[in-house]
Amino acid sequence: QNEPLPRRRRRLERAKHEMSDTLKKIQDFLRKTHDDALVKVKKPIGIVAMVLNIIFPGVGTLVACVTANKTFEGLKCFAMMWLMCFAFFVGWVWSIVHGVQLFMKASA
């Protein structure tokens, strides 16, 4: 019923370590998803993608990826943005940042 204090501490440390590893894996997945979907497009597509991402999170990223023949990467990023939009407000902000980055990376 009542565990000795050192044993509880070891269990707590192990749980914190496992949580840290899981959060690191999630962070790595999100970073890779973001980087894979940050494609180089022509300037007009970059502008459209940025505006679409501001109004409809992730749609601009999907459009940019489809025009760059990276549809799967775009779908993954789009899905992550929408999941984060529903769970948190973060997805919408991420979508805006990603749209600005697509615009900045766009070629003339």
N, C-alpha and C positions, 0 to 999 in steps of 0.2 A: 504494500500500500504506500508507505512513505519510503522512497528510495533514499539511500545515503546521498549526501550533498555532492561528493566528488563524481558519483555516477551520473547524477542529473546534469552536472556541468559538462561532462563528456558528451552526453546525448545532445545537449543544447549546442555545443560547439560543432558536433557532427551535422546537426540539422542546419546550422548557419552556413557551414561550408557547402552542403548540398544545395542550399538556396542560392548561394553566390554562384556556383557553377551553372545552375539553371538560368539565372539572370544573364550571365555572360553569354551563354549559348543563344538566348533570345536576342540579345543585343547584337551579336555577330550575324545572326540571320537577318535582322532588320537592316543592318549596315550593308550586307551583301545584296539584299533585295533592292535597296535604294540605289546602290552603285550600279547594279546591272541594268536598272531601268533609266539611268541617266545617260541618254543617248545623244549623239550629235545629229542635229537636223538643220534644215535650212531656216533662215531667219523668220519667214512668214509662219512656218509651222511652230517655231519656238514661241512666237507671240500668241498664236492661237492656243497652244498648249498651256502657256502661263495663264491666260484669261480663263480658259476652261477649268484649270485647277483651282482658281480662286472661287469660281462660281459653283462648280461641281467637282468636289475633291476626287482626284485620281483619274478623271476622264481625260484631262490633257496629257497626263503621263501615258495613258493607254493609247491615245491618238499618236503621240510622238513615237512610241515603241512600234506601233503597227507600221508607220511610214518608214521606220528604220529596219523593218523585217525582224523585230525582236518582240513578237506578240506575246510569247510566254512570259518573258520578263515583265512586260507591261501588265499582264493579267495578275501576276503575283503581287506586284507593287500596288496595283489598283485594289486588290482584295485586302491587302494589309492596311491601306489607308482607310478603306470603308470600315473594316473591323475596328480600327482604332477610333474612327469617328463615332461609332455606336458605343464603344466602351468608354472612350474619353474624348475630350475636345482636341486632343493632340493630333489626330489624323488630319483634321482640316488645316491646322497650322503646318503640319508636315507637307501636305499637298501644296500649299501656297509656296513654301520654301522650295520644294522640288520644281514647281512651275517656273519660279524665278531662275533657278539653276539651269533648267532646260533652255530658257531664253538666253541666259548669259553664255551658254556653251554653243548656241546655234551659230552656224556659219552664215555669212552674208550671201 
